Amino acid sequence: MFGLFNSKAREIQRLNRDAALVIENARESYRSELVRDIAILIHEKIGEAKTNCGDDVACLQRALDHFRKLHREARRRNEHVGLTAYTLIIIYLRAALIGPECAPAQDAIDGFLDSWRHAIEEGNKNEKPT
């Protein structure tokens, strides 16, 4: 019965813990080129969500649903870069929806992106127009 009232607290704790664990696992398990690709994908997709949605909760929820679909597809295809990136994107957006209690999760992901800032900026310079 009391578990029903603590579900938000448990989700906050889980998001804050899982962000750091997923990042640590990616750094330990994948070659640096793959970790770079994960960081670039996260940066692009979170940037798109922030640009398109701002603080609009309904829009962020739709974006979250979209990234959950992409996560399922990546899992089905056994695509490690997409799976890890979409996991962290989902954590980031869920943390944004919850609020400042999940700042450690967002900070961990932002710190991960900062550690790859050079590759992200280089990747943006090398993009070809479509």
C-alpha positions as CSV (number, residue, x, y, z in Angstrom):
1,M,0.0,0.0,0.0
2,F,2.7,2.5,0.9
3,G,4.6,1.6,-2.3
4,L,1.9,3.4,-4.3
5,F,2.7,6.7,-2.6
6,N,6.4,6.4,-3.2
7,S,6.4,5.5,-6.9
8,K,7.6,9.0,-7.9
9,A,10.4,8.9,-5.3
10,R,11.4,5.5,-6.6
11,E,11.3,6.7,-10.2
12,I,13.5,9.7,-9.3
13,Q,16.0,7.4,-7.5
14,R,16.0,5.0,-10.4
15,L,16.5,7.7,-13.1
16,N,19.3,9.3,-11.1
17,R,21.0,5.9,-10.7
18,D,20.4,4.5,-14.1
19,A,21.8,7.5,-16.0
20,A,25.2,7.0,-14.4
21,L,25.1,3.2,-14.8
22,V,24.2,3.3,-18.5
23,I,27.0,5.8,-19.2
24,E,29.5,3.8,-17.2
25,N,28.5,0.6,-19.0
26,A,28.8,2.3,-22.4
27,R,32.3,3.6,-21.6
28,E,33.4,0.2,-20.4
29,S,31.8,-2.0,-23.0
30,Y,32.1,-0.2,-26.3
31,R,35.0,1.1,-28.4
32,S,35.5,4.9,-28.2
33,E,34.2,5.3,-31.8
34,L,30.9,3.8,-30.7
35,V,30.7,5.9,-27.5
36,R,31.4,9.0,-29.7
37,D,28.5,8.0,-31.9
38,I,26.2,7.5,-28.9
39,A,27.1,11.0,-27.7
40,I,26.5,12.6,-31.1
41,L,23.1,10.9,-31.4
42,I,22.1,11.9,-27.9
43,H,23.1,15.5,-28.6
44,E,21.2,15.7,-31.8
45,K,18.0,14.1,-30.5
46,I,17.8,16.0,-27.2
47,G,18.6,19.2,-29.1
48,E,15.7,18.5,-31.4
49,A,13.3,17.8,-28.5
50,K,14.3,21.0,-26.7
51,T,14.0,23.0,-29.9
52,N,10.6,21.6,-30.9
53,C,9.1,21.3,-27.4
54,G,10.7,23.8,-25.1
55,D,8.8,23.4,-21.8
56,D,5.6,22.1,-23.3
57,V,4.8,19.0,-21.2
58,A,2.5,17.5,-23.8
59,C,5.1,17.9,-26.6
60,L,7.8,16.4,-24.3
61,Q,5.5,13.4,-23.6
62,R,5.0,12.9,-27.4
63,A,8.7,13.1,-28.0
64,L,9.3,10.6,-25.2
65,D,6.8,8.2,-26.8
66,H,8.6,8.6,-30.1
67,F,12.0,7.8,-28.6
68,R,10.5,4.8,-26.8
69,K,9.4,3.5,-30.2
70,L,12.9,4.1,-31.6
71,H,14.3,2.3,-28.5
72,R,12.2,-0.8,-29.2
73,E,13.3,-0.8,-32.8
74,A,17.0,-0.5,-31.8
75,R,16.5,-3.4,-29.4
76,R,14.8,-5.5,-32.0
77,R,17.7,-4.9,-34.5
78,N,20.3,-5.4,-31.7
79,E,21.8,-2.0,-32.5
80,H,23.9,-1.1,-29.5
81,V,24.6,2.5,-30.3
82,G,20.9,3.3,-30.8
83,L,19.8,1.3,-27.8
84,T,22.2,3.0,-25.5
85,A,21.6,6.5,-26.9
86,Y,17.8,6.1,-26.8
87,T,18.0,4.8,-23.3
88,L,19.8,7.9,-22.2
89,I,17.5,10.2,-24.2
90,I,14.5,8.6,-22.5
91,I,16.1,9.0,-19.1
92,Y,16.9,12.7,-19.9
93,L,13.3,13.5,-21.0
94,R,11.7,11.6,-18.2
95,A,14.0,13.6,-15.8
96,A,12.9,16.8,-17.5
97,L,9.3,15.9,-17.0
98,I,9.8,15.1,-13.3
99,G,11.7,18.3,-12.5
100,P,14.7,19.4,-10.4
101,E,14.6,16.2,-8.3
102,C,16.1,14.4,-11.3
103,A,18.9,17.0,-11.9
104,P,21.6,14.4,-11.1
105,A,20.4,12.2,-14.1
106,Q,20.4,15.2,-16.4
107,D,23.8,16.4,-15.1
108,A,25.3,12.9,-15.7
109,I,24.1,12.9,-19.3
110,D,25.1,16.5,-19.8
111,G,28.6,15.7,-18.3
112,F,28.8,12.7,-20.7
113,L,28.0,15.0,-23.6
114,D,30.5,17.6,-22.4
115,S,33.2,14.9,-22.4
116,W,32.5,14.4,-26.1
117,R,31.9,18.1,-27.0
118,H,34.9,18.1,-29.3
119,A,33.5,15.2,-31.4
120,I,30.0,16.7,-31.4
121,E,31.3,20.0,-32.7
122,E,33.5,18.3,-35.2
123,G,30.6,16.1,-36.3
124,N,28.5,19.2,-36.9
125,K,31.2,20.7,-39.1
126,N,31.4,17.6,-41.2
127,E,27.7,17.1,-41.8
128,K,26.6,17.1,-45.4
129,P,23.5,19.1,-46.4
130,T,20.6,16.9,-47.3
